[in-house]
């Protein structure tokens, strides 16, 4: 058997929805831990967003369904099924410092015992957000463009600093394939499906974070300055999707 290992996506730019959401999480010994249902984002006082943890379980997954209103309704129904548990609506959390590799799954650097804990409250000036809160936000003045995905990249190297939000992938929502990679990879197949999906997503673009003037978390919109850039796939043709 070959000792070849697929490249660790944490070493370069990758897209949160495409490469991280719904990935299986395994510990250092290959034992199953769960799957990534949402991503915890830390919002610093300077406006920088970085990945601080992975969220697991129904409290992280349910709000992603059917928009915020339907998601909140599903979470409330889930809460009422277990009123004896005070933390029933609190997702499980894995600290990003425990993540070693990101390939076709999320590999942890430690054993699974005790690695998942209830998501704590933020402290100090840092506010905790969720990737789900960013996805599908609107872009005022950009017709019907919405956030389809979030571009992440390491800041300061793997040594271990931060994986920060570097840009927002925007396009028309409701188009098929927006999180399957067809709109971003030139070699994704089947050829005919890829061609059709890329045509449907011909307006998909990247808004770098230095062009994001502000994020209104309450209204669910972002303010941008400058034109979005043509979207480039953040991996090579030999990488697995």
HELIX and SHEET records of a PDB file:
HELIX    1   1 UNK A    9  UNK A   11  5                                   3    
HELIX    2   2 UNK A   16  UNK A   19  1                                   4    
HELIX    3   3 UNK A   58  UNK A   61  1                                   4    
HELIX    4   4 UNK A   62  UNK A   64  5                                   3    
HELIX    5   5 UNK A   67  UNK A   80  1                                  14    
HELIX    6   6 UNK A   96  UNK A   98  5                                   3    
HELIX    7   7 UNK A  131  UNK A  134  1                                   4    
HELIX    8   8 UNK A  191  UNK A  200  1                                  10    
HELIX    9   9 UNK A  209  UNK A  211  5                                   3    
SHEET    1   A 5 UNK A  14  UNK A  15  0                                        
SHEET    2   A 5 UNK A 145  UNK A 155 -1                                        
SHEET    3   A 5 UNK A 162  UNK A 172 -1                                        
SHEET    4   A 5 UNK A 205  UNK A 208 -1                                        
SHEET    5   A 5 UNK A 229  UNK A 230 -1                                        
SHEET    1   B 4 UNK A  32  UNK A  35  0                                        
SHEET    2   B 4 UNK A  24  UNK A  26 -1                                        
SHEET    3   B 4 UNK A 106  UNK A 108  1                                        
SHEET    4   B 4 UNK A  99  UNK A 102 -1                                        
SHEET    1   C 5 UNK A 117  UNK A 118  0                                        
SHEET    2   C 5 UNK A  92  UNK A  95 -1                                        
SHEET    3   C 5 UNK A  49  UNK A  56 -1                                        
SHEET    4   C 5 UNK A  38  UNK A  43 -1                                        
SHEET    5   C 5 UNK A 127  UNK A 130 -1                                        
SHEET    1   D 3 UNK A 138  UNK A 139  0                                        
SHEET    2   D 3 UNK A 221  UNK A 224  1                                        
SHEET    3   D 3 UNK A 212  UNK A 216 -1                                        
END                                                                             
